[in-house]
Amino acid sequence: MAEKAHVDTSHLAIGIDIGGTGTKVGLVDVEAGELVGKRCRLDTPADASAEGIVETVSAALGDLAAQCAEAGVIAAPEHLMKLPVGAAFPGVVKRGTVVFAGNLTQAIGAPIADLLREATGTAVHIANDADAAGLAEMTYGAGRKHRKESVIVTTLGTGIGTALFTSGRLYPYSELGHIMMGEEVAERQMSVAAMRRLELGFEEWGARLTTYYRELERLFFPDLFILGGGISKRSAEYLHHIDVKTPIRVAKLLNNAGIVGAGLLGANQGRPRVGRRKKG
């Protein structure tokens, strides 16, 4: 069968968002800041080993390649991995090795960048998941008009991820979900997982989040909070229960921010830069 005609993919990149419960991949239009087609999702393995994570990423990418080829976005499935690739990881990756992970603890010490490169056949640029989501929101979303200010992006989910920006520059790996609040780290008391584990209503959860965000105010005096994560799509149910002085905006890209930010990171060859990729 003859190969399909050339398809322009110069504005596309692959975004991988590795989470504590699910791994999502998508094709990202890095000029528009949006997904092309549907994202593909698989459960992150319960053992959360680095090898299991990489196998899950590979399987999800296979699903994405088939979907994109069928839709005519790429000429053939094998062409997907010719695109730039970025990955959002829920922890700290230094020089390609996982040095901290709040939930995927069995991956600590693993050379995750090398494992992903071997599995995919291409370089995979990695950033913290909240940092990736923050890059997307500061470039395309709720923070786009606030680049000259100090902004704290929070992602509420299995844990609490944070990304710090000042004058459009990222301070990576802030991990403010792990500050101590009383006798426990914040995310053990205020994450979405904690809300469900403790069977909290939105009003009670909002009161806990108020305590958390007031502590961030006390430490950093930000100009803006951006609330992201999957629960952000239900912000109308809990946002009015958070009582802080700093303005709060809901993430525009919602739960796709990590994928979009990872795609942007890949297109920028691993540089965590706020702003659209330049053409040419």
N, C-alpha and C positions, 0 to 999 in steps of 0.2 A: 504494500500500500504506500502510495506517495506521501511524503512528509508534508504537513500543512505549511502554508505560506508563512514567511517571517512575521513574527508578532513583536511589536515594540514593547519591551519590558524595562526600558531605561529608567522609568519612574517607580519601579516596583522593588520591594525587598520582602524578606520573610521575617516575621516576628514570632518568637516563641516565648510563651509565658508559663513558666514552671511554677506551680503552686503546691501548697501542702496537701490539697485534696484533688486537684485537677490540673492537667497540662493542656494548654490551648495553643494552637498555631494558626496563623492566618497570613494571607498575602496583603501587604500594606502598600497603598499608594502614598509615597512619602512626600509628594507635592501637595496632595489634598488632605493628608492626615486622616485617612479612613481605610477601612478594610475593603478589599475587592472580593466580592463573593462572601460565602459563609466561612466562619472559623471552624476548625476541627478540634474536638475535645476528647480526651481520654482520661480516665482516672489515674492519678499518680499512685504508683504501687504502695501498698500498705507498709512494706518493709523499707521503702524510701532509700534503698541503696543507690549509689551513683550509677551502677550498671543498670538497675531497674529503671531509673529516671531516663537514662540515655535510650534504652529500648523503647520506652513509652514515647519519647520525642520522635524517634525514628519511625515508629508506627503511625503517629499522628501526621508526620510529614508525608508519609506514603499516601495517606488518605487525602491530604491536601493536594498532592501532585496529581492524583487521579481526578479529583474534582476540578482543578484548574485546567487540565488538559481537555476534559470533557466540555468545559465551558468555552474553550478556545482562547483562554487567557495566556496560556503558554502553548507552544507548538506540540510538545510531547512531554510526558511525565518526567523523563530524565533531564529535561531542561530546567526544572524548578531549582535544583541546587546550584545552578549557575548564577543565581541571584545573590545579592548580599544578604547575610543572615545575622540577626541579633537575637539574644536570649535574655529574658528577665529571670533572675534566680532569687528565691527568698532567703537571702543571707549575704555573706561577704565573700567575694571571690577575689583573691589577690594573686597576681601573676599566674592566673589560670587554675589556681587551687582553692577549694572551698576551705576557708578558715573559720567560718562561723555560720550556723544555720539554726534558727530558733525552733523549727519543726522537723526539717529533713536532716536530723542529727547524724544519721548513719552515712551521710555523704561528706561529712567533715574529713578533711585530709585528702579527698579524692582530686585528681587532676582533671576536673570536669571539662575544661576547655579542650584538652587533648582527647578525651574520650568522645566528646561531641564531634570534633574534627575527624577522628578516625571513623566514626559511625556515618557521618554525612558526606565525607570527602571534601569538605570545604571549611574555611575558618569560620568559627562562630564567636562573635563578639558578645561578651557577657557583662551585664550590669545588675545591680540589686533591683528587685522587682518594683519597689516603691520609687526608686530613682528613675527607672524606665517609665513608669506611669507619670511621674512628675515631668519628665522631659516632654512627653506627649501633651500634657495639660498646659505647660508653659509655652509650647510651640503652637499648638492648634486649638487649645481648649479654654478652660476657665481662667488660666493665668496669662493668656496671650497679651492682654492689655495691662498687665502688672509686672512686666519684666524689669522695670527700674526699681521695684520695691522688694522687700523681704517677704518671702512666701514660704509657708510650710504646707506641704501636701501630705495628707494622711490617707492610707488605704486600710479600710476596716474589713477584716475577713477572718481567716483562721488565726491570724495574729494581728498586730498593728504595724504597718510599714510607714516610714516617714521619709520625705525628701525635702532638703533645705535648699532654698535658692535666694541669692541676693544679687541684685543688679544683673539678673539673667544668668548667673553662674551657679552651678551645682556644687554643693559640698557633699561628696559621696559617702554612703554608708553611715548615715546618721544613727539609725537603729534606736530611735527614741521611743519605740514601743517597749523597750526593755529598761526604761528608767524605773527606779523603785518607787512605788506608791504604797506607803505603809510597809507591810512585810512581804509583798509580792511585786513582781514586775507588772507594769501597767497592762500589758496585753492579756495576762492571766485573769484580769478583772474586768476589762473594758472592751475586748475584741468581740466580734460577732459570735465566735465560738464560745466565749465566756457567757455572753448573753443567753445563748441557747442552753449551755450546760447548767447555768444557774436559774434558768426559766424566768428571766427578767422580762417585764413588759417594757414597751418603748419609753414610758415616762421614767421608770427607774433606771433604765439603761442610759437615757439622756442625762440624768443626774450624775451618773458615774462618768460619762464623757465630759460633762462640765468640769468635774474635778481634774480630769486629765488635761483638757485644753487650757484651763486656768494655770496649770503648772507649766505648760509650754509657753504661755504668755509671760509668766513670771521669769522664765529663763531666757527667752529670746525676743520678746516684744515684737512679734511679727506684724506686718501690715495686712496680711490676709492668710486665712486658712482655706485650703481646698480639701473637701471630703470626697474620697473615692472608694473603690472597692465595689463588689457586687451589691452590697446593701444600699449603695448610693441611689439606686433607682427607686428606693422606697423612702427617700429623704423626707417627703411630706409627712411621714408618720412619726418621725423622731427629731427632726432638725429644730423645731420650735421648743424642744425640751433642753437644748444646749444653751446655756446662759453665759456668754463671754462678751468681752468688749470688742475683740477683734472681729472684723467682718468675716463671714463664712460663705463660700460659694461651693456648690455641688459640682463635682467633676463632670465636664461636658461629655467626655468619651466613655463615662461610666466604666463598666468592667472590661472594655476593650482597650483601655489606656495602656496597660502593660504590653499588649501585643503591638500596638501602634508605636509606642516608645522604643520597643526592642527593634522593630523594623527600621526606625529612624537611626538608632544606634548602629545597626548594620550598614545602612547606607552611608553613614558618616565614618565608616571604618573604625568603629569603636570609640570615637571621640564623643563624650557626653555633652554635646553642644545644643543649646537652645536655639531653635530657628530652623526653618525649612532648608533642606539640602539645595545648594545652588546647582542650577543646570550647567551642563557642559563640563 
